[in-house]
Amino acid sequence: MRADGPIERLTSADAATEAALKTCSLACKGVVAYYLSDEDAGQTEFGRSLLRAASAIDAAAALDDDPDKRRATFAIAAPICHAAAARCRRAGLDAPLLKAAAACERAAAICEECL
């Protein structure tokens, strides 16, 4: 079967960056859901820190075409992600926390590379 138009592949650096960041965002949201109820998530520093990181990562993953906005978004997201990773490590050493900490560090590294 032949398509009417060209098929665009998601092989660009932007698509790869977006996918990696979204994976990190999901890890942050997942660990919050694992440990906290929806109600408690926004009431604790742990929940707020990880949800802030997820929001910053989601904004960075949106990858605006404007290079200045893009750099600014990455510059804002990187330290938020580092802080969330540190918060995870202070909370304990169980696997979900360590996975989320690694995801936050990975997102921070991606953001720093894109500056």
C-alpha positions in Angstrom: 0.0 0.0 0.0 1.4 3.4 -0.9 0.9 6.6 1.2 -0.2 9.7 -0.5 2.6 11.8 1.0 6.0 11.4 2.4 6.4 9.6 5.7 8.4 11.7 8.1 10.5 9.6 10.5 11.1 10.7 14.0 14.9 10.3 13.8 15.8 13.9 14.3 17.8 15.0 17.4 14.7 17.0 18.5 12.5 14.0 18.4 15.0 11.9 20.3 15.5 14.7 22.9 11.7 15.0 23.3 11.2 11.3 23.8 14.1 11.0 26.3 12.7 14.0 28.3 9.1 12.5 28.2 10.5 9.3 29.6 12.0 11.2 32.5 8.8 13.1 33.1 6.9 9.9 33.4 9.4 8.5 35.9 8.9 11.5 38.1 5.2 11.4 37.9 5.3 7.6 38.5 7.3 7.8 41.7 5.0 10.5 43.1 2.0 8.3 42.3 3.7 5.3 43.9 4.4 7.0 47.2 1.7 9.7 47.5 -2.0 10.0 46.9 -3.2 12.7 44.5 -4.2 14.8 47.5 -0.8 14.5 49.2 1.3 15.0 46.1 1.0 18.8 46.2 1.2 18.9 50.0 4.7 17.6 50.5 8.0 19.0 49.5 8.9 15.6 47.9 5.8 15.6 45.8 6.1 19.3 44.8 9.7 18.9 43.9 9.1 15.9 41.6 6.0 17.4 40.0 7.9 20.7 39.4 10.6 18.6 37.7 8.0 16.8 35.6 6.5 20.1 34.5 9.8 21.6 33.7 10.8 18.5 31.7 7.4 18.6 29.9 8.0 22.3 29.0 11.5 21.4 27.7 10.1 18.5 25.7 7.8 20.8 23.9 10.8 22.1 22.0 9.8 25.5 20.8 11.2 26.6 17.5 12.4 29.9 19.0 16.1 29.2 20.0 16.1 31.8 22.7 12.9 30.3 24.4 14.3 26.9 23.9 17.6 27.7 25.7 15.7 29.5 28.4 13.4 26.5 29.0 16.4 24.2 29.2 18.3 26.5 31.5 15.3 26.6 33.9 14.6 22.9 33.8 18.2 21.7 34.5 18.5 22.9 38.1 15.0 21.9 38.9 15.8 18.4 37.8 19.0 18.3 39.8 17.1 19.4 42.9 14.4 16.7 42.3 17.2 14.1 42.0 18.7 15.2 45.3 15.2 15.2 46.9 14.7 11.6 45.7 18.1 10.5 47.1 17.4 12.1 50.5 14.0 10.3 50.6 15.6 6.8 50.5 17.4 4.1 48.6 14.6 1.9 47.3 14.4 1.2 43.6 11.6 3.6 42.6 13.4 6.5 44.3 16.7 5.7 42.7 15.1 5.3 39.3 13.4 8.7 39.6 16.7 10.3 40.7 18.5 8.8 37.7 15.7 10.0 35.4 16.0 13.5 36.8 19.7 13.6 36.4 19.3 12.3 32.8 16.8 15.1 32.1 19.2 17.7 33.6 22.0 16.4 31.5 19.9 16.5 28.3 18.9 20.1 29.2 22.5 21.1 29.8 23.6 19.6 26.5 20.9 21.6 24.7 22.0 25.0 26.1 
